């Protein structure tokens, strides 16, 4: 057991200093190339399904890193630059940025946006990343419970096509999340407490404080 001063150098800048294992998946650059190809081939597909397939691709192929000096050991190589502050990851750059540009141009236009900022009205922007998860519901169900809930809801014959597409996207995403968690648990076998905690989250809702905190960290990574 290390004390705080001994541990601090290994956790203070752990995201900036992470060295990802190339044997665990594709580099961030290779993932981005794959996402761009998916984006180019998806023009006639439903947006929720395109995003879900993109997220599944990332989670199935993202490189991992383990930090044994923290109970939240795993890091994902999502191409974030931490040199000044946490900048956009590969999903945001490829899936959100083109849509944001299209929406701003369609609804506001560059001239109107600049005019609003210049006169102090405010900055006009899109926001796809600030969210408020329903933690009570998520912690009650856990990852497998969310998947089961979406799968059961998908059986409703009264669903509209858009509702079906949305639920299909949820199912795709949470199947991919469970595959990622199993991959993390296998890769983290040298850290038995961490590995077992992650494995438990593939099977049931979190039950201990450690599992609740681990769930929250992992959910934030994939969300």
Backbone as CSV, one residue per row, in Angstrom:
resi,resn,N_x,N_y,N_z,CA_x,CA_y,CA_z,C_x,C_y,C_z
1,UNK,0.851,-1.196,0.000,0.000,0.000,0.000,0.884,1.242,0.000
2,UNK,0.647,2.150,-0.961,1.436,3.368,-1.055,0.711,4.522,-0.370
3,UNK,1.475,5.440,0.223,0.829,6.632,0.769,0.621,7.643,-0.352
4,UNK,-0.068,8.748,-0.035,-0.456,9.699,-1.078,0.751,10.306,-1.776
5,UNK,1.763,10.700,-1.024,2.919,11.360,-1.632,3.657,10.407,-2.567
6,UNK,3.682,9.112,-2.230,4.310,8.125,-3.107,3.485,7.888,-4.372
7,UNK,2.174,7.954,-4.227,1.270,7.664,-5.338,1.099,8.855,-6.286
8,UNK,1.244,10.046,-5.751,0.885,11.250,-6.501,1.539,11.350,-7.882
9,UNK,2.844,11.067,-8.020,3.451,11.187,-9.364,2.822,10.269,-10.408
10,UNK,2.179,9.180,-9.953,1.612,8.204,-10.887,0.153,8.491,-11.245
11,UNK,-0.479,9.402,-10.478,-1.898,9.671,-10.736,-2.192,11.135,-11.066
12,UNK,-1.268,12.022,-10.756,-1.538,13.452,-10.938,-1.749,13.805,-12.400
13,UNK,-0.963,13.192,-13.281,-1.075,13.465,-14.719,-1.265,12.165,-15.490
14,UNK,-2.107,11.277,-14.947,-2.184,9.936,-15.532,-2.794,9.926,-16.927
15,UNK,-3.670,10.858,-17.243,-4.231,10.896,-18.596,-3.199,11.427,-19.589
16,UNK,-2.481,12.476,-19.184,-1.484,13.060,-20.075,-0.330,12.092,-20.334
17,UNK,-0.007,11.277,-19.344,1.175,10.426,-19.436,0.858,8.977,-19.813
18,UNK,-0.393,8.681,-20.115,-0.776,7.297,-20.425,-0.016,6.787,-21.656
19,UNK,0.498,5.576,-21.538,1.166,4.907,-22.664,0.311,3.691,-23.000
20,UNK,-0.354,3.734,-24.141,-1.332,2.713,-24.481,-0.661,1.499,-25.128
21,UNK,-1.225,0.345,-24.848,-0.679,-0.921,-25.322,-1.138,-1.170,-26.761
22,UNK,-0.214,-1.165,-27.728,-0.621,-1.359,-29.128,-1.219,-2.736,-29.399
23,UNK,-0.964,-3.690,-28.492,-1.518,-5.033,-28.683,-3.009,-5.094,-28.346
24,UNK,-3.540,-4.033,-27.738,-4.944,-4.067,-27.295,-5.908,-3.462,-28.305
25,UNK,-5.413,-2.872,-29.381,-6.340,-2.281,-30.344,-5.654,-1.352,-31.316
26,UNK,-6.455,-0.492,-31.934,-5.961,0.440,-32.947,-5.568,1.768,-32.316
27,UNK,-4.618,2.426,-32.915,-4.245,3.767,-32.464,-5.404,4.729,-32.699
28,UNK,-5.347,5.887,-32.047,-6.397,6.888,-32.234,-6.465,7.341,-33.693
29,UNK,-5.312,7.435,-34.341,-5.281,7.856,-35.742,-5.964,6.824,-36.644
30,UNK,-5.686,5.542,-36.391,-6.306,4.486,-37.188,-7.810,4.422,-36.935
31,UNK,-8.207,4.615,-35.680,-9.637,4.647,-35.368,-10.328,5.789,-36.100
32,UNK,-9.679,6.947,-36.140,-10.279,8.093,-36.815,-10.441,7.830,-38.303
33,UNK,-9.456,7.180,-38.910,-9.574,6.833,-40.327,-10.773,5.912,-40.546
34,UNK,-10.959,4.938,-39.653,-12.100,4.038,-39.755,-13.418,4.767,-39.599
35,UNK,-13.466,5.717,-38.670,-14.691,6.492,-38.446,-15.022,7.357,-39.658
36,UNK,-14.013,7.951,-40.263,-14.243,8.774,-41.452,-14.814,7.940,-42.587
37,UNK,-14.298,6.733,-42.732,-14.817,5.838,-43.779,-16.261,5.448,-43.488
38,UNK,-16.570,5.186,-42.221,-17.945,4.858,-41.841,-18.862,6.050,-42.109
39,UNK,-18.390,7.240,-41.758,-19.180,8.455,-41.964,-19.472,8.670,-43.442
40,UNK,-18.475,8.443,-44.287,-18.649,8.655,-45.730,-19.641,7.664,-46.328
41,UNK,-19.727,6.475,-45.732,-20.603,5.429,-46.280,-21.987,5.425,-45.646
42,UNK,-22.289,6.428,-44.821,-23.509,6.362,-44.008,-24.558,7.408,-44.374
43,UNK,-24.456,8.009,-45.536,-25.303,9.161,-45.857,-26.785,8.821,-45.897
44,UNK,-27.128,7.604,-46.206,-28.542,7.233,-46.303,-29.035,6.424,-45.105
45,UNK,-28.235,6.391,-44.052,-28.608,5.605,-42.873,-29.147,6.496,-41.765
46,UNK,-29.906,5.903,-40.863,-30.444,6.622,-39.712,-29.304,7.132,-38.822
47,UNK,-29.440,8.395,-38.393,-28.377,9.013,-37.595,-28.123,8.275,-36.282
48,UNK,-29.154,7.888,-35.515,-28.877,7.143,-34.279,-28.097,5.857,-34.529
49,UNK,-28.427,5.143,-35.602,-27.738,3.889,-35.887,-26.303,4.146,-36.350
50,UNK,-26.096,5.205,-37.123,-24.740,5.555,-37.554,-23.861,5.836,-36.336
51,UNK,-24.391,6.609,-35.405,-23.615,6.947,-34.201,-23.355,5.711,-33.349
52,UNK,-24.365,4.859,-33.227,-24.212,3.643,-32.422,-23.173,2.713,-33.034
53,UNK,-23.201,2.572,-34.350,-22.207,1.728,-35.023,-20.807,2.311,-34.864
54,UNK,-20.703,3.640,-34.910,-19.407,4.290,-34.733,-18.879,4.068,-33.318
55,UNK,-19.748,4.227,-32.338,-19.325,4.009,-30.952,-18.927,2.553,-30.737
56,UNK,-19.690,1.627,-31.304,-19.360,0.207,-31.185,-17.986,-0.081,-31.782
57,UNK,-17.721,0.525,-32.934,-16.418,0.350,-33.596,-15.289,0.840,-32.686
58,UNK,-15.486,1.983,-32.065,-14.460,2.519,-31.167,-14.242,1.588,-29.977
59,UNK,-15.326,1.213,-29.312,-15.191,0.427,-28.088,-14.622,-0.961,-28.360
60,UNK,-14.873,-1.501,-29.534,-14.333,-2.817,-29.879,-12.854,-2.764,-30.244
61,UNK,-12.360,-1.578,-30.609,-10.996,-1.488,-31.150,-10.077,-0.518,-30.410
62,UNK,-10.580,0.195,-29.423,-9.775,1.195,-28.741,-8.646,0.548,-27.934
63,UNK,-7.487,1.197,-27.958,-6.357,0.722,-27.160,-6.585,1.023,-25.675
64,UNK,-5.999,0.155,-24.840,-6.154,0.275,-23.390,-4.799,0.540,-22.729
65,UNK,-4.881,1.115,-21.525,-3.713,1.264,-20.670,-4.159,1.021,-19.238
66,UNK,-3.309,0.391,-18.443,-3.617,0.138,-17.040,-2.673,0.930,-16.150
67,UNK,-3.232,1.572,-15.141,-2.427,2.244,-14.124,-2.675,1.531,-12.793
68,UNK,-1.738,0.711,-12.332,-1.962,-0.062,-11.114,-1.978,0.778,-9.843
69,UNK,-1.654,2.069,-9.960,-1.588,2.908,-8.758,-2.913,3.589,-8.434
70,UNK,-3.958,3.287,-9.197,-5.282,3.850,-8.923,-6.327,2.754,-9.028
71,UNK,-7.386,2.788,-8.224,-8.431,1.758,-8.310,-9.267,1.861,-9.586
72,UNK,-9.152,2.969,-10.307,-9.860,3.159,-11.585,-8.805,3.054,-12.686
73,UNK,-8.334,1.838,-12.902,-7.035,1.618,-13.536,-6.998,1.841,-15.026
74,UNK,-8.112,1.630,-15.718,-8.050,1.613,-17.174,-8.196,3.005,-17.780
75,UNK,-7.478,3.207,-18.886,-7.623,4.407,-19.704,-7.859,3.961,-21.142
76,UNK,-8.619,4.758,-21.894,-8.938,4.453,-23.288,-8.255,5.471,-24.200
77,UNK,-7.673,4.992,-25.289,-6.964,5.884,-26.210,-7.948,6.485,-27.212
78,UNK,-8.592,7.576,-26.816,-9.602,8.230,-27.641,-9.066,9.474,-28.352
79,UNK,-7.752,9.614,-28.367,-7.141,10.690,-29.138,-7.321,12.069,-28.539
80,UNK,-7.515,12.163,-27.227,-7.699,13.460,-26.577,-6.334,14.091,-26.305
81,UNK,-6.194,15.356,-26.644,-4.968,16.103,-26.376,-5.130,16.813,-25.025
82,UNK,-4.312,16.437,-24.052,-4.400,17.019,-22.705,-3.315,18.060,-22.439
83,UNK,-2.638,18.521,-23.480,-1.493,19.401,-23.259,-1.881,20.716,-22.586
84,UNK,-3.066,21.228,-22.865,-3.520,22.475,-22.230,-4.809,22.219,-21.463
85,UNK,-5.797,21.661,-22.126,-7.021,21.169,-21.485,-7.512,20.014,-22.350
86,UNK,-8.488,19.277,-21.853,-8.954,18.087,-22.576,-9.715,18.515,-23.833
87,UNK,-9.076,18.355,-24.984,-9.696,18.748,-26.248,-10.512,17.594,-26.821
88,UNK,-11.120,17.825,-27.965,-12.068,16.881,-28.552,-11.440,15.506,-28.772
89,UNK,-12.259,14.461,-28.567,-11.804,13.112,-28.870,-12.179,12.760,-30.314
90,UNK,-11.799,11.556,-30.745,-11.991,11.185,-32.142,-13.464,11.090,-32.530
91,UNK,-14.317,10.714,-31.584,-15.745,10.601,-31.881,-16.339,11.990,-32.139
92,UNK,-15.947,12.934,-31.294,-16.458,14.299,-31.467,-15.972,14.902,-32.784
93,UNK,-14.718,14.662,-33.110,-14.152,15.252,-34.325,-14.825,14.715,-35.584
94,UNK,-15.129,13.416,-35.598,-15.642,12.815,-36.824,-17.158,12.770,-36.896
95,UNK,-17.840,12.552,-35.758,-19.286,12.376,-35.776,-20.047,13.665,-35.475
96,UNK,-19.497,14.487,-34.574,-20.218,15.689,-34.145,-19.824,16.941,-34.925
97,UNK,-18.531,17.115,-35.171,-18.065,18.364,-35.787,-18.723,18.647,-37.137
98,UNK,-18.813,17.667,-38.057,-19.479,17.970,-39.334,-20.951,18.351,-39.161
99,UNK,-21.631,17.680,-38.236,-23.040,18.001,-38.002,-23.193,19.387,-37.378
100,UNK,-22.295,19.709,-36.456,-22.335,21.030,-35.824,-22.163,22.125,-36.870
101,UNK,-21.193,21.949,-37.747,-20.932,22.946,-38.789,-22.149,23.117,-39.690
102,UNK,-22.786,22.004,-40.038,-23.966,22.037,-40.904,-25.127,22.757,-40.219
103,UNK,-25.350,22.449,-38.946,-26.458,23.064,-38.212,-26.258,24.566,-38.041
104,UNK,-25.045,24.966,-37.678,-24.778,26.383,-37.476,-24.946,27.167,-38.780
105,UNK,-24.452,26.585,-39.863,-24.575,27.252,-41.159,-26.030,27.328,-41.593
106,UNK,-26.778,26.261,-41.348,-28.175,26.202,-41.787,-29.074,27.137,-40.993
107,UNK,-28.874,27.220,-39.674,-29.811,27.954,-38.821,-29.347,29.367,-38.461
108,UNK,-28.047,29.606,-38.518,-27.576,30.921,-38.085,-26.728,31.621,-39.147
109,UNK,-25.770,30.927,-39.691,-24.848,31.556,-40.624,-23.718,32.248,-39.886
110,UNK,-22.552,32.267,-40.478,-21.368,32.813,-39.828,-21.545,34.296,-39.515
111,UNK,-22.130,35.036,-40.451,-22.278,36.487,-40.259,-23.160,36.789,-39.047
112,UNK,-24.272,36.093,-38.919,-25.179,36.308,-37.794,-24.523,35.915,-36.472
113,UNK,-23.777,34.833,-36.483,-23.082,34.403,-35.277,-22.071,35.448,-34.830
114,UNK,-21.280,35.944,-35.779,-20.259,36.938,-35.445,-20.895,38.235,-34.956
115,UNK,-22.000,38.625,-35.583,-22.687,39.849,-35.188,-23.186,39.734,-33.748
116,UNK,-23.731,38.575,-33.399,-24.220,38.365,-32.037,-23.105,38.416,-31.016
117,UNK,-21.966,37.844,-31.346,-20.830,37.858,-30.412,-20.238,39.261,-30.299
118,UNK,-20.147,39.969,-31.438,-19.537,41.304,-31.437,-20.327,42.298,-30.598
119,UNK,-21.662,42.189,-30.632,-22.466,43.172,-29.895,-22.775,42.709,-28.468
120,UNK,-22.234,41.545,-28.063,-22.368,41.116,-26.674,-23.627,40.337,-26.359
121,UNK,-24.405,39.971,-27.378,-25.605,39.163,-27.123,-25.220,37.807,-26.547
122,UNK,-24.131,37.247,-27.045,-23.674,35.942,-26.580,-23.103,35.146,-27.734
123,UNK,-22.531,34.020,-27.430,-21.975,33.164,-28.470,-22.981,32.082,-28.821
124,UNK,-23.208,31.908,-30.106,-24.145,30.897,-30.601,-23.345,29.648,-30.928
125,UNK,-23.733,28.541,-30.336,-22.959,27.320,-30.526,-23.859,26.122,-30.298
126,UNK,-23.398,24.969,-30.739,-24.109,23.725,-30.440,-23.430,23.054,-29.250
127,UNK,-24.175,22.274,-28.532,-23.632,21.573,-27.367,-24.158,20.149,-27.356
128,UNK,-23.312,19.207,-27.783,-23.691,17.797,-27.819,-23.106,17.017,-26.651
129,UNK,-22.337,17.676,-25.787,-21.527,16.896,-24.839,-21.853,17.168,-23.372
130,UNK,-22.545,18.234,-23.029,-22.947,18.421,-21.632,-24.264,17.692,-21.394
131,UNK,-24.224,16.697,-20.531,-25.408,15.883,-20.272,-25.596,15.708,-18.775
132,UNK,-26.771,15.249,-18.402,-27.072,14.974,-16.985,-27.705,13.584,-16.904
133,UNK,-26.888,12.531,-16.781,-27.444,11.172,-16.728,-28.377,10.987,-15.529
134,UNK,-29.345,10.122,-15.690,-30.253,9.760,-14.599,-29.557,8.698,-13.749
135,UNK,-28.698,9.163,-12.833,-27.847,8.234,-12.084,-28.648,7.242,-11.254
136,UNK,-29.759,7.674,-10.671,-30.575,6.743,-9.881,-31.001,5.548,-10.730
137,UNK,-31.468,5.842,-11.930,-31.935,4.786,-12.829,-30.765,3.923,-13.315
138,UNK,-29.675,4.576,-13.697,-28.524,3.847,-14.217,-27.922,2.921,-13.168
139,UNK,-27.778,3.414,-11.951,-27.174,2.601,-10.891,-28.098,1.473,-10.452
140,UNK,-29.385,1.682,-10.567,-30.345,0.629,-10.228,-30.272,-0.520,-11.232
141,UNK,-30.082,-0.197,-12.514,-30.079,-1.220,-13.562,-28.687,-1.779,-13.849
142,UNK,-27.674,-0.920,-13.819,-26.351,-1.337,-14.255,-26.305,-1.507,-15.758
143,UNK,-25.129,-1.810,-16.289,-24.974,-1.950,-17.743,-25.861,-3.052,-18.329
144,UNK,-25.851,-4.267,-17.749,-26.707,-5.311,-18.347,-28.190,-5.004,-18.209
145,UNK,-28.584,-4.319,-17.131,-29.989,-3.969,-16.946,-30.484,-2.952,-17.949
146,UNK,-29.616,-2.002,-18.313,-29.987,-1.017,-19.336,-30.227,-1.725,-20.669
147,UNK,-29.336,-2.665,-20.988,-29.494,-3.435,-22.226,-30.786,-4.252,-22.193
148,UNK,-31.073,-4.886,-21.079,-32.300,-5.684,-20.959,-33.542,-4.803,-21.076
149,UNK,-33.502,-3.620,-20.485,-34.636,-2.699,-20.545,-34.902,-2.274,-21.994
150,UNK,-33.836,-1.929,-22.719,-33.990,-1.500,-24.118,-34.470,-2.657,-24.990
151,UNK,-33.946,-3.859,-24.741,-34.344,-5.030,-25.532,-35.817,-5.349,-25.314
152,UNK,-36.274,-5.252,-24.062,-37.688,-5.505,-23.770,-38.579,-4.444,-24.413
153,UNK,-38.153,-3.179,-24.337,-38.940,-2.091,-24.928,-39.041,-2.243,-26.440
154,UNK,-38.000,-2.813,-27.051,-37.977,-2.974,-28.520,-39.043,-3.962,-29.004
155,UNK,-39.565,-4.793,-28.113,-40.579,-5.792,-28.482,-41.979,-5.196,-28.609
156,UNK,-42.143,-3.942,-28.214,-43.459,-3.296,-28.260,-43.906,-3.117,-29.713
157,UNK,-45.006,-3.724,-30.137,-45.441,-3.632,-31.539,-45.959,-2.253,-31.930
158,UNK,-46.210,-1.395,-30.953,-46.755,-0.069,-31.258,-45.676,0.972,-31.549
159,UNK,-44.421,0.590,-31.553,-43.334,1.545,-31.760,-43.360,2.133,-33.170
160,UNK,-43.008,3.404,-33.269,-42.804,4.020,-34.578,-41.430,3.612,-35.106
161,UNK,-41.169,3.891,-36.375,-39.870,3.543,-36.951,-38.738,4.288,-36.256
162,UNK,-38.979,5.550,-35.910,-37.940,6.322,-35.222,-37.652,5.752,-33.835
163,UNK,-38.700,5.323,-33.151,-38.511,4.715,-31.835,-37.732,3.407,-31.945
164,UNK,-38.035,2.625,-32.984,-37.298,1.373,-33.205,-35.819,1.653,-33.464
165,UNK,-35.561,2.653,-34.302,-34.178,3.002,-34.612,-33.443,3.452,-33.358
166,UNK,-34.112,4.251,-32.529,-33.479,4.716,-31.300,-33.138,3.540,-30.388
167,UNK,-34.095,2.639,-30.165,-33.848,1.502,-29.288,-32.793,0.566,-29.876
168,UNK,-32.808,0.396,-31.197,-31.760,-0.407,-31.839,-30.382,0.206,-31.566
169,UNK,-30.319,1.529,-31.579,-29.036,2.192,-31.319,-28.593,1.985,-29.872
170,UNK,-29.534,2.037,-28.934,-29.209,1.797,-27.521,-28.686,0.375,-27.342
171,UNK,-29.367,-0.582,-27.966,-28.963,-1.990,-27.855,-27.560,-2.190,-28.425
172,UNK,-27.284,-1.612,-29.588,-25.948,-1.712,-30.178,-24.889,-1.143,-29.242
173,UNK,-25.179,0.023,-28.660,-24.206,0.692,-27.795,-23.903,-0.130,-26.552
174,UNK,-24.936,-0.624,-25.892,-24.693,-1.301,-24.617,-24.168,-2.725,-24.809
175,UNK,-24.429,-3.339,-25.937,-23.737,-4.596,-26.248,-22.248,-4.326,-26.402
176,UNK,-21.918,-3.221,-27.062,-20.510,-2.856,-27.247,-19.859,-2.513,-25.909
177,UNK,-20.602,-1.835,-25.028,-20.070,-1.507,-23.704,-19.730,-2.783,-22.945
178,UNK,-20.615,-3.763,-22.970,-20.353,-5.013,-22.255,-19.155,-5.757,-22.849
179,UNK,-19.013,-5.713,-24.168,-17.827,-6.331,-24.780,-16.554,-5.626,-24.312
180,UNK,-16.604,-4.284,-24.249,-15.450,-3.528,-23.769,-15.122,-3.889,-22.332
181,UNK,-16.125,-3.977,-21.476,-15.878,-4.281,-20.067,-15.246,-5.657,-19.910
182,UNK,-15.711,-6.624,-20.672,-15.093,-7.950,-20.612,-13.645,-7.892,-21.089
183,UNK,-13.395,-7.091,-22.103,-12.022,-6.925,-22.594,-11.139,-6.289,-21.526
184,UNK,-11.686,-5.276,-20.846,-10.936,-4.615,-19.767,-10.660,-5.584,-18.629
185,UNK,-11.679,-6.366,-18.242,-11.514,-7.319,-17.144,-10.436,-8.350,-17.482
186,UNK,-10.428,-8.831,-18.726,-9.397,-9.789,-19.148,-8.013,-9.144,-19.122
187,UNK,-7.929,-7.942,-19.666,-6.635,-7.262,-19.754,-6.112,-6.890,-18.364
188,UNK,-7.027,-6.628,-17.447,-6.640,-6.218,-16.100,-6.485,-7.361,-15.111
189,UNK,-6.316,-8.578,-15.625,-6.244,-9.750,-14.743,-5.107,-9.659,-13.726
190,UNK,-4.066,-8.884,-14.036,-2.955,-8.723,-13.090,-3.348,-7.859,-11.891
191,UNK,-4.497,-7.204,-11.980,-5.031,-6.392,-10.874,-6.356,-7.028,-10.465
192,UNK,-6.331,-8.084,-9.644,-7.524,-8.909,-9.393,-8.731,-8.140,-8.863
193,UNK,-8.511,-7.211,-7.937,-9.648,-6.477,-7.371,-10.316,-5.613,-8.432
194,UNK,-9.498,-4.925,-9.225,-10.031,-4.097,-10.310,-10.737,-4.963,-11.346
195,UNK,-10.073,-6.032,-11.773,-10.626,-6.903,-12.800,-11.957,-7.503,-12.373
196,UNK,-12.042,-7.971,-11.136,-13.290,-8.581,-10.659,-14.395,-7.544,-10.555
197,UNK,-14.044,-6.336,-10.153,-15.035,-5.257,-10.067,-15.644,-4.991,-11.443
198,UNK,-14.798,-4.870,-12.458,-15.295,-4.622,-13.817,-16.120,-5.802,-14.306
199,UNK,-15.650,-7.017,-14.027,-16.391,-8.209,-14.440,-17.775,-8.237,-13.801
200,UNK,-17.859,-7.854,-12.543,-19.159,-7.822,-11.860,-20.129,-6.889,-12.568
201,UNK,-19.600,-5.789,-13.100,-20.454,-4.805,-13.763,-20.990,-5.295,-15.100
202,UNK,-20.421,-6.381,-15.627,-20.966,-6.977,-16.853,-22.127,-7.916,-16.543
203,UNK,-22.303,-8.251,-15.267,-23.266,-9.279,-14.888,-24.458,-8.750,-14.095
204,UNK,-24.283,-7.617,-13.419,-25.343,-7.123,-12.537,-25.109,-5.641,-12.240
205,UNK,-26.085,-4.986,-11.569,-25.874,-3.591,-11.156,-24.784,-3.508,-10.097
206,UNK,-24.165,-2.343,-9.947,-23.154,-2.177,-8.897,-23.772,-2.330,-7.508
207,UNK,-23.029,-2.954,-6.608,-23.538,-3.223,-5.263,-22.687,-2.588,-4.160
208,UNK,-21.393,-2.481,-4.385,-20.505,-1.898,-3.389,-20.156,-0.466,-3.781
209,UNK,-19.584,0.276,-2.847,-19.159,1.648,-3.163,-18.130,1.638,-4.291
210,UNK,-17.192,0.705,-4.233,-16.182,0.622,-5.288,-16.839,0.374,-6.641
211,UNK,-17.814,-0.513,-6.692,-18.498,-0.806,-7.954,-19.294,0.394,-8.455
212,UNK,-19.925,1.132,-7.549,-20.671,2.337,-7.941,-19.724,3.369,-8.554
213,UNK,-18.587,3.583,-7.902,-17.629,4.557,-8.412,-17.013,4.090,-9.734
214,UNK,-16.710,2.797,-9.816,-16.158,2.249,-11.055,-17.162,2.387,-12.198
215,UNK,-18.424,2.071,-11.900,-19.488,2.221,-12.899,-19.545,3.665,-13.394
216,UNK,-19.482,4.614,-12.468,-19.591,6.034,-12.832,-18.442,6.464,-13.734
217,UNK,-17.240,6.014,-13.425,-16.080,6.363,-14.244,-16.210,5.743,-15.636
218,UNK,-16.530,4.455,-15.695,-16.641,3.773,-16.983,-17.787,4.330,-17.816
219,UNK,-18.905,4.628,-17.169,-20.037,5.215,-17.899,-19.617,6.573,-18.490
220,UNK,-18.895,7.365,-17.706,-18.459,8.667,-18.216,-17.524,8.509,-19.401
221,UNK,-16.637,7.507,-19.366,-15.742,7.258,-20.509,-16.547,6.981,-21.779
222,UNK,-17.508,6.079,-21.677,-18.211,5.661,-22.906,-19.325,6.624,-23.293
223,UNK,-19.843,7.380,-22.328,-20.929,8.312,-22.630,-20.401,9.562,-23.346
